[in-house]
């Protein structure tokens, strides 16, 4: 073996031979070329360029931003420090990027790549590769072949591409695309976004509030723990049968039928049916039960109702408690869409989500005093319960015509009369949308739900003295959006601001959603809406009914329903 060394410190060019060579760079920006033979190349300090050439070579970058190309053969490349570029070339190579933000092309062959520290970008190429990002926010593309891809720590973006891949997200909020063929995907910890792509995929989302799309193919999806969003298939023309398991948490499971099976697991789960151009065929929905049967699972058919206004629901084989049965879906002209077989479903609804907003005339407390909501402007500073004065970032408006209210009567506003919530609050009549939530504080709420302050939708207060559903000819709703979900004063009573979420965003038109995404571009990303967390726990309909029955809505001397403005917020 022949040894050649640089060392001038000025940037040396050192060429090997057809033998097995040892090439050493030195302190400058060196270029080392091994050519033929099984060579060892050491860049040392500086920004070096190392070419292994033919043979089974070992390349060591050392410090500096190095370019290391193994060439043909089964090579080992260790970049060490710096922002390096590693190219495996042909052969079964092992590449270790080490520290720094590195760019790695494994090339053809069955390669092993470790990103190690830094935000690395890794391309597996052809072959059955093992690609591990390690720490840092890494981006990995598997290429063609049966690859093992692991993001490990950090918020990683992982692409299986072609071949039957095994993909593991690891820790962090990862984005994972399975690509073609039959993939196995494990999300790991964090709020992950997973798209199975084509093929019969097995997806386990792991811990965290995850978003999972099965894509085409016969997929099996496990949400596992967290409040997950799971969607089976792409369209009704994708005739594969998917199986979804929500697991723990309050999950949303979406399907277009086609013999899919949806299992909610524990928690308050929402099952929605996708409306498209095909037939529903059959769908099997299992809500699941919590300990002591305290959950409330909902089957939402509002998308179908919107597409087929005359949608008919024909029930059969309904159990005594009403939570099990079969519903046949027909269009207005009698065409059968399919059947849904359901079990442990507490509620079936065809009503679309309602807006969360105030009607004109609502008096909002600001640093300038109480201002009618329709006179507010973006940039106004509004009193919040938790965060003092906060700048109003966006105001939305939705006008509902007589025709709108005739076809969607569930959007009729709710009137909360002066004093209906106790302690003289609100101080004057307040009109809000039915989904708009009021802050309730009571000892009973604390005993029942371990939260002394909860949010209750106005529609769930209807029937109390002084709270009634109106029958307006038309109505205007105004949305108020802050940097986060806030509790604000309306007519002296604490109430919520607009909270962007999967349901509430559906109530906005395209232009309004575009405005919000312009102000908050992060909300346009997958899974981002789940990060806009609620200011308080929101009670489900059945929970609000229990609280009302226990006398926990209207204030009593022991603890009021609505608190006065905290002293520390006054005069800010």
N, C-alpha and C positions, 0 to 999 in steps of 0.2 A: 504494500500500500504506500502510495506517494503522498507526502505532506507538503502543502504550499501555504505560505502565510503572507498577509499584507503587512499592515502596521505603519505605513507612512503617515496615516492620519489625514490624507488628502483625497481619499476616495480611490480605492484600488480596483482594478479589473483582473480577476484571477480565473484562469481556465484550467479545468481538469484534463484528464486524458481518457484513453479507452480502459485504463485500469481502475482499481478501487482507490479513490483519492480522498484525502482530508484537506479541506480548504478552509482557511481562517481569514476573516475580514480585517478586523482592526477597529480603529476609532472613527474613521470617516464613513462616508456614504459609499459603500463598496458594492461591486457586482461580482458574484461568484457563479460560475457555470461548471457543473460537474461533468456534463456530457455522458459518456458511456461508463459502465461500471456501477458498483454499489458504493455510492459516495457519502461522505459526511461533510456537511457545509455548516460553518459557524459564522454568522454575520457579525457578532459582537456589537459594539456600540455604533450608532449612526443609523440612517435610513437606508437600509441595504436591499439589494435585489439578488435573490438566490434562485438559480435554475438547477434542478436536480438532473434533468435529462433522462436518458435511459437508465434502467437499473432500479434496484430497491434502495432508495436513498433516504438519509436522515438529514433534515434541515432544521437549524436552530436560529431563530431571528435575534434573540436577546433584546436589548433595549432599542428604541427607535420605531418609526413607522415603516415596517418592512413589507416587501413584496416577495412571497415565497411560492414557487411553482415546482411541484414535485416531478412533473413530467410523467412518462410511462413507468410502469413498475409499481410494486407495493411499497409505498413511501410512508415515512413518519415525518410530520411537520409539527414543530413546537414554536409558535410565534413569540411567546413570552411577552414582554412589556410592549406598549405602543398600540396605535390603531393600525392594524396589519391587514394585508390581503393575502389569503391562503388559497392556492389552487392545487387540488389533489391530482388532477389528470386521470389517465387510465390506471387501472389497477385497484386493488383493495387497500385503501389508504387509511391511516389514522392521523387526524388533524386536531391539534390542541391550540385553540386561539389564545388562551390565557387572558391576561388583563387587557383592557382597552376596548374600544368600539371597533370590532373587526368585521371584515367581509370575507366569507368563506364559500368557495365553489369546490364541492367534493369531487365532481366529475363522475365518469362512469366507473363501475365496480361497486363492490359491497364495502362501503366506507363507514368509518366511525369518526364523528365530529363532536368535540366539546367546546362550547362557546366560552365557558368560564365567566369571569367578571366582564362587565361592560354591556352595552347595548349592541348585540351582534346581529348580523344578517347572514343567514346560512342557506345554501342551496345544495340539496343532496344530489341532484342529477339522476342518471340511470343507476340501477342496481338496488339491492336490498340494504339500505343504509340505517345506521343508528345515529341520530342527530339529537344532541342534548344542549339546550341553551344555557342552563345553569343560572347564575344570578344575573340581574339586569333585565331590561325590557327587550326581548329578542324577537326577531322575525325569522321564521324557518319555513322553507319550501321543500317538501319531500322529493318531488320529481316522480319519475316512474320507477316502479318496484315496490316490494313489500317492506315498507320502512317502519322503524320505531322512532317516534318523535316525542321529545319531552321538553316542555318549556321550563320546568322546575320553578325557580323563584322569579318574581317580577310579573309585569303585565305583558304577556307574550302574545304574538300573532303567529298561529301555526296553520300550515296548509299541507294536507296530505297529498293532494294532486292525484296522479295515477297510481293504481295498485291497491292492494288490500293492506291498509296501514293500521298501526296501533299508535294512537296519539294520546298523550297525557299532558294536561295543562299544568298541573302542579299548583303551587301557591300563586296568588295574585288574580287580577281580573283579566282573564285571557279571552282571546278571540280565536276560534278554531273552525276551520273549514275542512271537512272530510275529503271532498273532491270525488273522483270517480271510484267505482268498485266498492267492495264490502269492507267498511272500516269499523274499528272499535275505538271509541273515544271516551276518555275519562276527563271531566272538567277539573276535578280537584277543588281546593278551597278558593273562595272569591266569587265575585259576580261575573260569571262567564257568559259569553255569547258563542253558541255552537250551531253550525249549519252542517248537517250530515252530507249534503250533496247527493249524488247518484249512488245507487247500490243499496244493499240490505245492511243497514248500519245498526250497531249496538252502541247506545250513547248513555253514559251515566254522568249526570251533570255535577254531582258532588255537593259539597256544602256551599251555601250562599244563595242569593237571589239570582237565578240563572235564566237565560233566554235560549231556547233550543228550537230549531227548525229541522225536522227530519229530512226534508227534501224528497226526491223521488226514490222509489224502492221500498221494500217491506222492512220498516224500521221498528226497533224496540227502544223506547226512551224512558229513562228513569230520572225524574227531577231530583229525587233524594231530599235532603233537608233544605229549608229556605222557601221563600215565596217565589215559585218558578213559573215561567211562561213556556208552555210546550205546544208546538204545532206539528200536526201530522200531515205529511204530503204537501204537494204544491197545488194541484187543482183536482177537480173531479175526473179529469181525463187520466190522471195518474191512478190506475186501478189497483195498486198494491194495498195490502192491509197492514196497518200500523197498530202498535200497542204502546200506550202511554201510561206511565205510572207517576202520579204527582209526588207521592211520598209525604213527608212532613211539611207543614206550612200551608199557607193560603195560596193555592196554585190556580193558574188559568190554563186550561187544556182546550185546544182548538182542533177541529176535525171537519172534513167534508164528507164523512160517512165511509162508504166503500168497505163495510165490514170492520172498520176500526173499533178497537176496544180501548176505552179510557177509564182509568182507575184513579180517583182523586186522592185516596189515602186519608190521612188525618188532616184536620184544618178545615177552614171555610173555603171550598173550592168552587171555581166558576168554569163551567163547560160551555163553550160557544161553538155554534155550527156555522161553518164558512158557506157563504152563498156564492155559487158560481153557476156556470151554464149547464152542468151535468146533473144527473139524478143523484139524490142523496144515497140511494140504496139503503143499507141498514147500518145502524150505529148502536154500539153497546156502551152504556155509561154507568159506571159504578161510583157513587159518591163516596162511599166509605163512612165509617163511624169513628168518632172520638170516644175517649173514656167518658162514661156516663151519657153518651149521645148528646153532646153539647154543640156539635158542629152544625153549619147551615150551608149546604151545597146547592148551587143554582145551575139550572140548565137554561142557557140564554139562546133564544131563537130569534132575536131581534133582527139579525142580518137577513135571515130568511124572510121575515115579515116585511122588511123594507124592499126586498127584491120581488116578493109576491104579495102585494097588498091584501089580496083576498085569502091569505093562507088559512087553511082549515086544520085544526088539531082535533083528531078523533081518538079518544082514549079507550083502552080496553085492558082487562086483567089488572085493574088497579087494586092494590092491597088496601086493607082496612085503614091503615094509618096514612095512606095516600102517597107514600114515598117510593113505592115500587109499581111498575106497570109498563104499558106499551103505548106509544103515541104514533098514530099514522098521520103523516103530513100530506096534504093535498093542496094544489093550487086552487084559485078561485074557479077555474073552469073544470075542476074535478080530476086533473092529472095527478097521479100519485108520484110524490117525490121520494118516498121511502118511509121506513119505520125507525123509531128510536126505542130501544129497550133499556129501561132505566131502573136503577135500584139505589136506595138510600139517597134520593134527591128530595130536598125539602121544598124547593121552589122551582117552578117552570115559568119563564116569562118571555113575552114577545115585545116588551117595551125596550126601546133603545136607551142608552145612557142619557141623562139629562144634564143641562148646563149647571155650573156652579157660579152663581152671580146674583147681583142686586138689581132690583127694579128702580127706575128713575124716582127721585124723591127721597131715597135712602140717604140719611145724613151721616157722613163719614168724618170722624174726629181727626183733624190735622193740626199742625202747628199754627194755622190761621183760624182755628175754630172748627165748628161743624160745617161741612160743605156738602151740598147735594152731590150725589155720586156722578151725575151727568155733567157737573161743572168742574170736576177734577181734571187735572192735566198731568201728563207724564212728567216726572220730576218733583211733583208735590211731595212733601214730607208728611207721612201719615203715622199716627200713634199706633204702636203695636204692643201687645201684651208682654212679649218676651224680649224684644230687642230695641226698645225705645222708639225714637223717630226713624222711620225707614223710607227711602226714596221709592216712589211708585214708578216701576219700570215700564209697564205696558198696560193699556186700557183696551179691552175688546168690546165689541157691541154685536148683539144678535137681535134682529127684529123678526118676530113671529107674526105672520099674517093670520086673518080669520081662517084661511084654508089650512095653514100649518097647524093651528090649534084644533081644527076639526079632525084632521088626520092623526094628530099626536096629542090627544087631550091630557096625557100624563105630564105634559110640559106646562100646564096651567099653573100660575103662580100660587104661592101660599102666603096668606095674610097672618102675621103675628100681631095681634092687637096690643095696644099699650097696656103694660102690667101683666101680660099673659105669662111671663116667665118668672114672676115674683119680684119683690123689692121695687115695684114700680117700673120694671123694665120689660121691654123697651120703653123709653119715655114717651114715645109716640108710635102710631101704627107703622109697622115695617113689612114691606113686601119683598119676598125673595123667590128664587127658583126652588122647585121642590127638592132638588138634590143639595141645595145650599145648607151648610151645617152650622149650627149654633153651638157655642161653648156652654156646657152644663157642668156645674160644680156642686157636688152634694156628697153627704156622708154615705148615702146608699150606693152611689157609683163606686166609691172607694171599697165598700164591703163586697160588692158584687164583682167588680172587674179590676180591683187593686189599682185603680186610677181615680184620684179625686176629681180630675177634670177630664171630660170626654167631649167629643163632638157628636152631635145628633142631627141627622138630616131633617129639614123642615117637614118633608112629607111624612116622616115618622112621628111628628108632633101633632099632626092633624087629628082632630077629635078631642084634644084637650080644650078646656074652656079658653076661648079667645084665639084659637088657632084653627083656621079653616082654609079649604081649597077654594080659590076664586074661579069664576067662570067668565073670564075676560073675552072680549071680542078679538083683541090683539094685545101684544105685550112686547116690551123691549127689555133685554137683559144686558147688564154691563159687567165685564170681568175685570178684576184688579189683580195684577201680577207683580210680585216683588222678587227680590233675589232668592227668597226661599218662602215656603208656605208660612203665612203669618196669621195671627189672631188679631183682628182689628175691631174698633168700636163702630157700630152702626146703630143709630138712634139710641145710643147709650148702652147697648148690649154687645157683649163680645161675640164676634162671628168670624168666619174664616175668609181668607183671600182665595184667589184662584190657585189651584194646585194642578200643574200639568201632569197628567197620567194617561195610561192607555185609553181609559174610558173618556175622561174629560176632554182630551185632545180631539176625539172623534166628533165632539159637538161643535168644533170650530171649522170654518171653511178653509180652503187651501191657502188663501191669502193671509188669513190670521195665523195659521200654523207657520207660514213662511216668515211672518213678522217675529214670532216668538223664536224661531230658529236663528234669525238674524241677531236678535238680542242675546240669545243663549245658544250659540252654535253647538255646545256640547250636548244639548237635548236632542239633536238630530241623529246622534250616534245610536247604534243598537244598545239596548238595555239601559240607556241613560235615564229614561223617565222613572225607573225604579229608584234612582238616587235622589229624586226630589221628594224627600220624606215628609210625612204629615207632621204638623205641629203638635197634634194630640192623637190619641187613639180614637178611631171612628167606630161607633157602634153599628153593628148590623141591625137589620129591621127587628129580628126577634130579640136581640139584646135591648134595644130601645123599648120594646113592648114590656119586657121584664122590669126595666127601670121605671117605666111609667106605672106599672101595676104596684110596684113597691113604694110609690110616692116619692121617687127620687128626682123628678123633673122640676116641679115648682118648689121654690125656696122655702125653707123653714128657718126659724131663729137659730137652729143648731148649725146651719150651713147653707148659704144662699146658692141659688142656681146660677146666677150670673154675678160675677164680682164687679165692684166699682173699679175705676181705673186705679192701678197701683200708684202710690204716692210718688215713687221714684220716676214715674213716667210723666207726671204732671209738669207742665210749663217748660218741657224740653224744646 
